[in-house]
């Protein structure tokens, strides 16, 4: 069973390692699509991105484990289809990390006070 499902753990492991190792690497971690950020916003976005990377990585690994355990009695071809779906969902989930939305909400609240 693990011989089929090991690829589902590669992407979450990379996310967790990037989130944890990113604290050791200097420089900007988050690149805003809106252009350069102020120093305070950049620091907040970097911290948030690293935190979200390891949290989402752990959540994706747990989700893969739950799916793997739920379909263990299915045939290998059915499991492979579910594996592909799980990996695609992981990639889509990583692409929509809510950094911009959280940053906007955090700094709008501060400006209102």
Buried (B, 14 or more C-beta within 10 A) or exposed (E): EEEBBEEBBEBBEEBBEBBEEBEEEEEEBBEBEEEEBEEEBBEBBBBBBBBBBBBBBBBBBEBBBEBBEEBEEEEEEEBBEBBEEBBEBBEEBBEEBEBBEBBEEEBEEEEEE
